[in-house]
Amino acid sequence: MKIITATLLTFILSFIAGIYIEFWWSFVIISFLVGLFIHQKPFKAFLSGFLGLFLLWGVLSFWIDWKNNSILSTKIATLLPLSGSPILLIIVTAFVGGLLSGTSALNGSLLRKSNKD
């Protein structure tokens, strides 16, 4: 149950932070704090941080792609070795965000664990 709570908190708070905070990496701070304050084992903290932001960035990337008829994502995917596939670009974008968020949540969980010992 904690993994669902942490995933939803990461998703919602990162979305809100993205609206009101100027820098794009504000989700890293959110993930760290969620990992720090919600008691989970390190792997579960990583997983909840990863899933929360993977879903958020995947949904937001898909929404932006859909709104501009895949024009920008096709051009960017052509520049990268993705064979011009906008879907692959969305997946890679979500994966990178998920890794950053998961690592941050893992660090928060490990900090809690180190302070506990």
N, C-alpha and C positions, 0 to 999 in steps of 0.2 A: 504494500500500500504506500510506503514511503517513496518508492521509486516513481510511482504515478504522480504523487504530490510534488516531488522534486522536478519531474519532467514538466508538469503543467506550470509550476512556478517559474522555471527557467524560460519556458515558452512565453508566458504572459508578461513577466517582468522585463524580459529582453525586448519584446515588442514595444512596451511602454517606454523603456529607456531609449530605444531607437528613435522614438518620436521626439522626446524632450531633451536628450543629451546630444551634444554636437559631434562627438567622435564616434566613428563606426564601431570601435571595439568595446563599446560600453557593455556589451553582453558578457565579456570576459569577467568583468567585475561582478555582474549579477550571478554568473555561474559559480564564481568563487564563493560568494556569500551564501548561495543556496547550498553548496557543498559543505560549507563551514557550519551552517546552522541546522541543517537537517541531518540527523544521525544516520549514516549509512556506511556500509563497508566500502572501501575504495573503488572496487570494480563497479558496484551499483551506482556510486556517485558519478563515476566516469560515464556509465551508460545513460543515466538520467540526463546529465549535461549534454552528452552527444545527441540523444534523441530529441531533447527539447529544442536545440538549435538546428539540428538537421531538418526537423519538421518545419520550424519557423522559416528558415532560409529557403527551403524547398518550396513552401507555399508562396512566400513573397516573390521568389524568382519566377515561379510559374505564373503568378498573377501579372507581374510586369511583362513577361514574355507574351502572355495572352493579350494584354492590352495593346501592345504594339505590333501584333501579328507576326511575332518572331523575327522581325527585321534586325534588331540589334543583336540578339543572341545568335542568329545565323552568321552574321558578320564576325562576331567574336569567336565563335566556334570554328570558323574557317581559319582564323589566325592561329588558333591553338591546334594541336594535333588531335582534333575530335571529329574529323571528317565532316565538318559543317553541321553537326547534329545539335540542335538547341536543347534537346532532352538530356543528352550527355553533359552539356554545359550546366544545366540546372542541377543534375546529380553531383557533378564535381564541386559546384559552388556550395551545395548543401553539405557535402562531405567535409570540405575544408572548414566550414563554420562549425560543424559538429565536432571535428577534432580539436579545434581551439577551445570550444566550450567544454568538451569532455575533459580535456587536460586541466582546464581551470577549476572545474568542479572536483577533479581528483586531487589537485593541490589543496583545495579547501578542506576536503575530507582528511587528507594526510596531516594537515596542520592541526586539525581538531584532535586527531589521533596522537600526534606528538605532544600536544599540550596535556593530554589526558594521562600519558605515561609518566 
